[in-house]
Amino acid sequence: MPGSQTQIFDGTSSAVFKKQSALGRYSKVTFFRPEKGSLHVIYDSEAPWLAGMMKELFGTVPESLTLEQIYWALRRIKRSLTLQSWAQQLGLTKKKYLGGVREHFYFDEPSGLLREPEILMALVAKCLFEKYTRIETRIVTLQCLKNLRTSWTLVIKIQGQRPVNLIFDSSFRLKKYHLEHFENGLLLRKFKFIEDRVMVTVPQGEWTTQKKSLSIFSQAGNEINFQITGRTPAEKRFEKDEETIKTAEASQLVPMELNFHPFWRPLGHTTLRIGRSLYELSATGWKAHNQGANTARAFIFNNPFFRKQLGLFADQGMPPMSLGVTLLVPKHKIDVLQVILENLAAAQGSQKEKFSLLKNNCNQGIVRVLTQAGIEGFDYSGYLEFSTVLTYRNLLLNAQHPVEGVRIYPLPNTILEENTVRSWIPHLLYRNNNVSRELRRALPVFPRDILFIRWKQLVAYVQGLVGDRHVEL
């Protein structure tokens, strides 16, 4: 990276303000460290741990802060993080994601950044400035000419008749120069300003009355854009997809959507949509939602079981939405798939395929029929085949087919705010996760879910005896 020795009032810090973007609500911040490798931090201004500390420090979440209040708050936040770092080093707390030098860390999980306290504190300070003041800030890299030590800190712009740029000592390592003029011979030529060591990647997205979309960054740093789609637009798109499939040539790519539903907590539920039809392997066997009012739209937006579960578990983090990834697959394979699914859903009596949480659950059934139809990329085995979370995670991060779009389907009458909607996307679908972790997470809930599924199957059997085959699941 190029470096420059700043001269008196040469405008270097002003150039930083032009080159480096503000963090906004959500962004990826890359710190280039030639000696240690790059560090990538996924920044979220609504990090719960920081909001909690601010409330604890001030008694309530403040509306605005002065320079002195920010410095005071940072001192106490640094003290708390230092204690956490000591506890981590002594093995008193779990170490999270302290792996390779190019790993992506998340600002809302600060335990992974405790080994980089200056970077963490620079981000904390920048968050406080952007949320509670109108003062512009940028993260800068300074190198001490005496010992060549690199420091990460802030430069702040104080407006006036003649705006001035000042050093803000966010990590308490440059106290002597705190609030000194940045261009003052770069603090009497004791430091060298290292340019282009910080890059802010602002995600794509649009949040207006007419259109809403947002992005997340995965553990590998790739950006995944989600379009928020309500009931009426979804119905129109489902109808359009169905028409596309009907009129397509055999070799033409057509849409097929895999859906993740959170109402089977904490394991999730997998369904498959083709046009206006939605298919699932439920506790009482295969179902096709493709007749009358019972369609894909009704299942996704007007599902009584979903609303019941949300009423029970919303306070435990169950989000009021489903996720859909639309893949493009050759039409002739979709034709085969649809025949397989219709036959499975129509089967009765001894021919009806039975559900088993361990051997034939909703996710296992879907990936099996996809493979039977010749659709590549779903021939999973072991726990990857079992787990809705891991299968959907693989779909989001490593899809084997062209992706037409990734969508969030909120339940009707849900209040939509960008950061809240982003927080609904389960971390396990795109952050650090693996088979062993998912298995450990799932084991405690197996007994409860087995009992619940047995109860649903019993209810379906009794209702079948009296001629009512409708089961709410």
Buried (B, 14 or more C-beta within 10 A) or exposed (E): EEEBEBEEBBEBBBEBBEEBBBBEBBBBBBBBBEEEEBBBBBBBBBBEBBBEBBEEBEEEEBEEBEBEBBBBBBEEBBEBBEEBBEEBEEEEBEEBBEEEEEBBBBBBBBBBBBBBBBBBBBBBBBBBBBBBBEBBBBBBBBBBEEEEEBBBBBBBBBEEEEEBBBBBBBBBBBEEBBEBBBBBBBBEEEBBBBBBBBBBBBBEBEBEEEEBBBBBBBBEBBEBBBBBBBBEBBBEBBBEBBEBBEEBEEEBBBBBBBBBBBBBBBBBBBBBBBBBBBBBBBBBBBBBBBEEEBBBBBBBBBBEBBBEBBEEBEEEEBBBBBBBBBBBBBBBBBBBBBEBBBEBBEEEEEEBBEBBBEEBBBBBBBBBBBBEBEBEBBEBEEBBBBBBBBBBBBBBBEBEBEEBBBBBBBBEEBEBEBEEBBBBBBBBBBBBBEEEEBBEBBEEBEEEBEEBBEEBBEBBEEBEEEEEEEBEB
